[in-house]
Amino acid sequence: NEEPKTVTDNEELKALAEADQADREPEKIDWVIVNNRDEERQKRVTEMLKEGVVRTAEDYANAAIIFQHGQDTTASRLAVAMMRKAIELDSTRDKWLLAAAIDRDLMRRDLPQIYGTQFRRNDIGEPWYRYKIDTTQVTDEERLEYGVETLAQQLEKERLMNTTSLMELFQSGVTVDSMLQLIPKEDLQTSKYNLSEMGLNNFGYQLMGLEKDVDALKIFRLNTELYPEAFNTYDSYGECLLKMGKKEEAFAAYQKSLDLNPNNNNAARILEEERK
């Protein structure tokens, strides 16, 4: 008897989903071009569904990514159906995309979202706001299960989306040393700058990307001081220290991160590998 053939992920569908995401990465996007590409991708996936070549959980998730960027309710409903099928085939999958697809489908039908994944603004330069939401349909526990922020966290997210990033401040001519004087004087909850743990962390990595490791280290260190109970701040601090050849200090930072979160496999792996 022949062994049954293993069903593998569809490589064409994977490439289509990757192209969908790549179209949304540039800082400035020509939406006329992207919308046309979206339409072509959706047509192709519809053909693939008819051909019966969308079969694995990953295939259905990739199809959901493509359909969720459609401009009508047909596409948005397909996105929901595709993601439900993906989770049916693999219950361990991240459920955030399903929550987002459901919210977007409701938005397309001019109904309130229920999870709170959708944020909009009326025009470039206008403030971001959370699209209208029916808060009675889903509990915060369910939101967290689906990888979505709680209602309170969503309000903070909306506030942060309308702040000035530290990279914008840096590009305006403010030095990192000046920021180190400014930031401790700011109220972290009301500042017009994004001084969240993630905001500082992202800025540190942006500086590393510009090969400004000394400045990046200062920002990562500040982040550990502002958010001393956050394991990721020490993990990033350790990464920068390690890049600069400060191994013993890096090990101490990674160990602190691991102490705060014993499940931080990245810190555990680096401590094991680098200490050999």
C-alpha positions in Angstrom: 0.0 0.0 0.0 1.2 3.5 -0.8 1.6 5.9 2.0 -0.8 8.9 1.8 0.8 12.0 0.4 1.6 14.8 2.8 -0.4 17.9 2.1 1.9 20.9 1.9 1.3 24.6 2.1 0.5 26.2 -1.3 3.7 28.2 -2.2 1.8 30.5 -4.7 -0.7 31.5 -2.1 2.1 32.1 0.4 3.8 34.4 -2.1 0.5 36.3 -2.7 0.1 36.9 1.0 3.7 38.1 1.4 3.2 40.5 -1.6 0.0 41.8 0.1 2.0 42.6 3.3 5.0 44.0 1.4 2.7 46.5 -0.4 1.8 47.9 3.0 5.3 48.3 4.4 6.5 51.6 2.7 6.0 54.8 4.6 4.3 56.3 1.6 1.8 54.1 -0.3 0.1 54.7 -3.6 -3.3 53.2 -2.7 -4.6 53.3 -6.2 -1.8 50.9 -7.2 -2.1 48.7 -4.1 -5.9 48.5 -4.4 -5.6 47.2 -8.0 -3.0 44.6 -6.8 -5.4 43.6 -4.0 -8.2 43.0 -6.5 -5.9 40.9 -8.7 -4.8 38.8 -5.7 -8.4 38.3 -4.6 -9.3 37.1 -8.1 -6.5 34.6 -8.1 -7.3 33.2 -4.7 -11.0 32.8 -5.7 -9.7 30.8 -8.7 -7.5 28.7 -6.3 -10.5 28.0 -4.1 -12.4 26.7 -7.1 -9.4 24.6 -8.1 -9.3 23.0 -4.7 -5.7 23.9 -4.0 -6.3 25.8 -0.8 -6.1 23.0 1.7 -3.9 23.6 4.8 -4.4 25.9 7.8 -1.6 28.1 6.5 -3.3 28.3 3.1 -6.6 29.4 4.6 -4.9 32.0 6.8 -3.0 33.4 3.8 -6.3 33.5 1.9 -7.8 35.4 4.8 -5.0 38.0 4.7 -5.7 38.7 1.1 -9.5 38.8 1.4 -9.5 41.1 4.5 -8.0 43.8 2.3 -11.0 43.7 -0.1 -13.2 46.7 -0.5 -16.6 45.1 -0.2 -18.6 42.8 2.1 -18.1 39.8 -0.1 -14.4 39.9 0.5 -14.7 40.7 4.2 -17.0 37.7 4.7 -14.6 35.5 2.9 -11.8 36.6 5.1 -13.8 35.6 8.2 -14.7 32.2 6.6 -11.1 31.6 5.6 -9.7 32.4 9.1 -12.4 30.2 10.8 -11.3 27.3 8.6 -7.7 27.9 9.4 -8.4 27.7 13.1 -10.6 24.7 12.6 -7.7 22.9 10.9 -5.1 24.2 13.5 -6.6 25.2 16.9 -3.1 26.4 18.0 -3.1 29.3 15.5 -3.0 32.9 16.7 -6.6 34.1 16.6 -5.9 37.8 16.2 -6.5 37.7 12.5 -10.0 36.2 13.0 -10.9 39.0 15.4 -9.6 41.6 12.9 -11.5 39.9 10.1 -14.7 39.9 12.1 -14.3 43.5 13.0 -13.5 44.6 9.5 -16.5 42.7 8.1 -18.8 44.5 10.6 -17.1 47.8 9.7 -17.7 47.1 5.9 -21.4 46.7 6.8 -21.4 49.9 8.8 -22.0 48.0 12.0 -20.0 48.5 15.3 -17.0 46.2 15.7 -16.9 43.9 18.7 -13.3 43.2 19.5 -11.7 46.6 18.9 -9.0 45.9 16.3 -10.0 48.6 13.8 -8.6 52.2 14.0 -9.3 54.9 11.4 -8.6 58.5 10.6 -10.5 60.7 8.2 -7.4 62.0 6.3 -3.6 62.1 6.5 -2.7 64.4 9.4 -6.0 63.9 11.1 -6.1 62.1 14.5 -6.6 58.4 14.7 -9.6 57.0 16.5 -11.0 53.6 17.3 -13.9 52.7 15.0 -17.2 52.5 16.8 -17.5 49.5 19.0 -20.3 47.5 20.7 -18.6 46.7 24.0 -21.3 44.3 25.2 -20.7 41.5 22.7 -17.2 40.4 23.8 -15.5 40.4 27.2 -12.0 41.6 27.9 -11.1 38.0 28.7 -12.2 36.9 25.2 -10.3 39.8 23.7 -7.1 38.7 25.4 -7.7 35.1 24.2 -7.8 36.4 20.7 -4.7 38.5 21.1 -6.6 41.8 21.2 -6.0 44.6 23.7 -8.6 45.2 26.5 -10.9 48.1 26.2 -8.7 50.2 28.5 -5.6 49.2 26.5 -7.3 50.2 23.3 -7.9 53.7 24.6 -4.2 54.0 25.5 -3.3 52.6 22.1 -5.5 55.4 20.5 -3.7 58.0 22.6 -0.3 56.7 21.6 -1.2 56.6 17.9 -1.7 60.3 18.1 1.6 61.1 19.9 4.9 62.1 18.3 7.4 59.2 18.0 10.9 59.7 19.3 12.3 59.1 15.8 10.2 62.1 14.6 11.7 64.1 17.4 15.2 62.9 16.6 14.8 63.7 12.9 13.7 67.2 13.9 17.1 67.8 15.3 16.7 66.9 19.0 19.7 64.8 20.1 19.4 61.6 22.2 21.3 63.4 25.1 18.7 66.1 25.0 15.9 63.5 25.1 17.6 61.9 28.2 17.0 65.3 29.9 13.5 65.7 28.6 11.9 62.3 29.0 12.2 61.9 32.8 10.4 65.2 33.2 7.4 64.0 31.1 4.3 62.3 32.5 4.4 58.9 30.8 0.6 58.8 30.7 -0.1 62.2 29.2 3.0 63.1 27.2 2.6 64.3 23.6 5.5 62.0 22.8 5.3 58.2 22.6 7.1 57.2 25.8 5.6 53.8 26.1 7.8 50.8 26.7 7.3 49.8 23.1 7.8 53.3 21.8 11.2 53.6 23.5 12.1 50.1 22.5 11.3 50.7 18.8 13.3 53.9 18.9 16.3 52.0 20.3 16.2 49.5 17.4 15.8 52.3 14.9 19.0 53.9 16.2 20.7 50.5 16.0 19.6 50.3 12.4 21.3 53.6 11.8 24.5 52.2 13.4 24.1 54.7 16.3 24.7 52.0 18.9 25.9 54.3 21.7 22.7 56.4 21.5 20.6 53.2 21.2 22.2 51.9 24.4 21.3 55.1 26.3 17.6 54.7 25.2 17.5 51.0 26.1 19.0 51.7 29.5 16.5 54.5 30.1 13.7 52.1 29.2 14.8 49.7 31.9 14.7 52.5 34.4 11.3 53.7 33.3 9.8 50.2 33.1 11.9 48.2 35.6 9.4 45.3 35.7 9.2 44.8 31.9 11.4 41.8 30.9 11.6 42.9 27.3 13.4 46.2 28.1 16.3 44.2 29.6 16.3 41.8 26.7 16.7 44.6 24.2 19.3 46.3 26.5 21.2 43.0 26.5 21.1 42.7 22.8 22.6 46.1 22.3 25.3 45.5 24.9 26.2 42.2 23.2 26.5 43.9 19.8 28.9 46.4 21.4 31.0 43.6 22.8 30.1 44.3 26.5 29.5 40.7 27.2 29.4 40.6 31.0 26.9 43.5 31.1 24.9 41.9 28.4 24.7 38.6 30.4 23.5 40.5 33.5 20.8 42.2 31.4 19.6 39.0 29.9 19.6 37.3 33.3 17.5 40.1 34.7 15.1 39.6 31.8 14.9 35.9 32.5 14.3 36.5 36.2 11.4 38.7 35.3 10.1 36.2 32.7 11.4 32.6 33.1 9.6 31.9 29.7 11.9 34.3 27.8 13.4 31.6 25.6 15.5 34.2 23.7 17.3 35.3 26.8 17.8 31.7 27.9 19.2 30.6 24.5 21.6 33.6 24.3 22.9 33.0 27.9 23.5 29.3 27.1 25.2 29.9 23.7 27.3 33.0 24.5 28.6 31.7 27.8 30.1 28.6 26.2 
